[in-house]
Amino acid sequence: MTRTPPVRRRLLGSALRSYRLDLGYNLEDAAHVLDCDRSKMSRIETGERGIGEEELQELLREYGVPAAEQEALLAVAHRGRETGWWQDYRHVLPPEAQDFVAMEMAATEILVYEALQVPDLLQTVDYMRAVLAADARYTQDEQRRMPWR
């Protein structure tokens, strides 16, 4: 049975593939940078195989990745070797959930853009009344009643 590669490796591989394609490199070109075969590069980019820190730095330099992005990708790769509080729950959390928790722990900021709605934390009772009044699905007053009021 094949297992889905960890989120961190897929994220890293996807970024490497994107940088490679932006430069117009094919898999052979990237493999030449690391002095390896094409299949190894393919497995790294699909997340099926990890990549060492030195090899990652070499690829990022070759691809001309800005220093801040290099640092972030190296942190993602390094986080894969760290253990956290969630490791105590391996018997309960599937590997995908453990990866999700690890990525959440590594996050330093959250960027959200809501074009048509005020973010939840900024909503007021009056705002919610206006949203419900504008929604055609809520035609009766009892449907528009605020459950917390």
TANORQUI-V169391 format. One record per residue. RES is the residue in three letters. D_CENTER is the distance of its C-alpha to the mean C-alpha in Angstrom with 2 decimals. Layout:
res/d_center
RES/D_CENTER
RES/D_CENTER
This chain:
res/d_center
MET/24.94
THR/21.71
ARG/18.54
THR/15.00
PRO/13.34
PRO/11.06
VAL/7.29
ARG/7.55
ARG/10.20
ARG/8.80
LEU/6.02
LEU/9.14
GLY/11.46
SER/10.08
ALA/10.35
LEU/13.73
ARG/14.90
SER/14.29
TYR/16.24
ARG/18.84
LEU/19.46
ASP/19.78
LEU/22.52
GLY/24.16
TYR/23.99
ASN/24.33
LEU/23.37
GLU/26.82
ASP/26.42
ALA/23.23
ALA/24.97
HIS/27.97
VAL/26.07
LEU/25.30
ASP/28.62
CYS/27.24
ASP/27.43
ARG/25.44
SER/24.28
LYS/22.62
MET/20.57
SER/19.70
ARG/18.62
ILE/16.45
GLU/14.71
THR/14.28
GLY/13.01
GLU/16.42
ARG/17.52
GLY/16.39
ILE/17.63
GLY/19.83
GLU/19.39
GLU/22.44
GLU/21.47
LEU/18.04
GLN/19.93
GLU/22.50
LEU/20.20
LEU/18.46
ARG/22.02
GLU/23.29
TYR/20.65
GLY/21.53
VAL/18.11
PRO/18.85
ALA/19.25
ALA/16.70
GLU/13.88
GLN/15.52
GLU/15.53
ALA/11.84
LEU/11.16
LEU/14.09
ALA/12.88
VAL/9.74
ALA/12.41
HIS/14.90
ARG/13.03
GLY/13.27
ARG/16.99
GLU/17.25
THR/18.38
GLY/17.97
TRP/19.83
TRP/17.98
GLN/19.66
ASP/22.85
TYR/21.60
ARG/20.80
HIS/23.70
VAL/22.27
LEU/18.47
PRO/17.35
PRO/15.11
GLU/12.14
ALA/12.78
GLN/13.21
ASP/9.82
PHE/8.43
VAL/11.10
ALA/10.47
MET/6.99
GLU/8.97
MET/11.80
ALA/10.29
ALA/9.35
THR/12.45
GLU/12.44
ILE/11.56
LEU/12.66
VAL/14.22
TYR/16.80
GLU/19.32
ALA/21.97
LEU/24.23
GLN/23.85
VAL/24.14
PRO/21.23
ASP/22.32
LEU/23.24
LEU/25.54
GLN/27.33
THR/31.03
VAL/33.53
ASP/35.16
TYR/31.91
MET/31.32
ARG/34.96
ALA/34.58
VAL/31.50
LEU/33.45
ALA/36.58
ALA/34.87
ASP/33.43
ALA/36.07
ARG/35.09
TYR/36.55
THR/40.24
GLN/41.99
ASP/42.14
GLU/41.30
GLN/38.02
ARG/37.21
ARG/38.25
MET/35.69
PRO/35.45
TRP/35.25
ARG/38.36
